[in-house]
Amino acid sequence: MNQLQALLNDSLIGTKHVENAAIIDIKERKVCASTFGFHVPPENALNLIHAFCKNLLQVRRGGLYFKDKYYKCVRADEHSLYLQNPDGGLIVVKTKTFILVATYGVGMYPSVCVEAVEKL
């Protein structure tokens, strides 16, 4: 396990604020770390990068597909996306170098999930 995976496990999964998480390297255009069993397909990683770089307004209006599920946009700004569907939600936060994506399920508190991911 590398340091990024340990950070995801300790700071997010260990606190039970999110179900799964992954870190995408924007420059390399690929996932560089993820929690155990959470696979982010390359096309989904590229879609998240593209959402921030070119399509933020479109994501605000039309939502986003991630891992074959549709998520409605609840909140979006230049550094974060907060999306939901009936099964749970998706939090996406962008820094200069990375995009952090995390999922949470029904019954979890979305505001706590957003806060945990943004703090990390």
Wavefront OBJ file of the C-alpha trace (Angstrom):
o trace
v 0.000 0.000 0.000
v 1.408 3.388 -0.934
v 1.143 6.589 1.110
v -1.831 7.908 -0.867
v -3.782 4.694 -0.328
v -2.954 4.820 3.386
v -4.148 8.430 3.514
v -7.463 7.497 1.865
v -7.971 4.555 4.190
v -7.075 6.407 7.378
v -8.654 9.784 6.682
v -11.823 8.740 4.883
v -12.638 5.047 4.986
v -11.426 4.566 8.564
v -13.723 7.311 9.801
v -16.687 5.803 7.903
v -17.463 9.139 6.232
v -17.312 7.646 2.737
v -17.596 4.173 1.219
v -14.866 4.362 -1.422
v -12.329 6.879 -2.652
v -9.721 7.375 -5.355
v -7.139 9.975 -6.284
v -6.662 10.892 -9.934
v -3.447 12.539 -11.112
v -4.567 15.314 -13.483
v -1.286 15.593 -15.398
v -0.844 11.821 -15.784
v -4.577 11.471 -16.511
v -4.945 8.298 -14.460
v -5.858 6.957 -11.035
v -2.800 6.909 -8.788
v -4.430 5.498 -5.628
v -7.749 4.029 -4.571
v -9.280 2.243 -1.641
v -9.424 -1.546 -1.677
v -11.806 -2.871 -4.323
v -12.673 0.526 -5.786
v -11.839 0.571 -9.469
v -12.284 3.806 -11.399
v -12.264 3.015 -15.123
v -9.876 5.180 -17.176
v -12.768 6.755 -19.100
v -14.402 7.823 -15.826
v -11.150 9.397 -14.631
v -10.897 11.322 -17.900
v -14.556 12.413 -17.631
v -13.935 13.853 -14.157
v -10.875 15.753 -15.375
v -12.846 17.015 -18.366
v -15.784 18.031 -16.149
v -13.576 20.516 -14.287
v -11.548 21.697 -17.248
v -14.204 22.135 -19.896
v -17.700 21.153 -18.792
v -18.468 22.500 -15.309
v -21.569 24.380 -16.451
v -22.805 21.324 -18.333
v -22.298 19.133 -15.242
v -24.219 21.675 -13.134
v -27.161 21.493 -15.509
v -27.107 17.889 -16.664
v -25.361 15.899 -13.962
v -22.716 13.286 -14.583
v -22.418 9.580 -15.316
v -19.901 7.711 -13.156
v -19.439 3.945 -13.298
v -22.639 3.517 -15.317
v -24.802 5.440 -12.822
v -26.345 8.857 -13.314
v -25.735 11.480 -10.618
v -27.663 14.741 -10.380
v -25.562 17.783 -9.511
v -26.458 19.313 -6.154
v -23.534 21.728 -5.879
v -20.680 22.701 -8.174
v -17.900 25.243 -8.167
v -14.444 25.424 -9.690
v -12.994 23.138 -6.994
v -15.773 20.713 -6.063
v -18.776 18.742 -7.270
v -21.439 17.224 -5.055
v -23.717 14.792 -6.894
v -26.493 12.439 -5.787
v -28.642 9.575 -7.013
v -31.161 7.314 -5.234
v -28.361 4.927 -4.167
v -26.085 7.548 -2.593
v -23.739 10.202 -3.761
v -20.470 11.237 -5.266
v -18.099 13.934 -3.999
v -15.371 15.233 -6.309
v -12.740 17.757 -5.219
v -10.035 19.231 -7.470
v -6.658 20.647 -6.471
v -3.893 21.846 -8.808
v -2.484 18.340 -9.103
v -5.191 15.851 -8.159
v -8.868 15.067 -8.263
v -10.252 13.191 -5.271
v -13.458 11.245 -5.867
v -15.406 9.588 -3.064
v -18.708 7.722 -2.871
v -21.175 7.433 -0.038
v -24.321 5.361 0.396
v -27.891 5.946 1.450
v -28.095 6.555 5.173
v -24.781 8.375 5.336
v -24.820 12.099 5.994
v -23.916 13.875 2.745
v -22.724 17.043 4.473
v -20.280 15.051 6.610
v -18.997 13.235 3.504
v -18.473 16.514 1.646
v -16.695 18.057 4.627
v -14.408 15.042 5.117
v -13.372 14.940 1.457
v -12.827 18.696 1.233
v -10.677 18.671 4.396
v -8.517 15.875 3.031
l 1 2 3 4 5 6 7 8 9 10 11 12 13 14 15 16 17 18 19 20 21 22 23 24 25 26 27 28 29 30 31 32 33 34 35 36 37 38 39 40 41 42 43 44 45 46 47 48 49 50 51 52 53 54 55 56 57 58 59 60 61 62 63 64 65 66 67 68 69 70 71 72 73 74 75 76 77 78 79 80 81 82 83 84 85 86 87 88 89 90 91 92 93 94 95 96 97 98 99 100 101 102 103 104 105 106 107 108 109 110 111 112 113 114 115 116 117 118 119 120
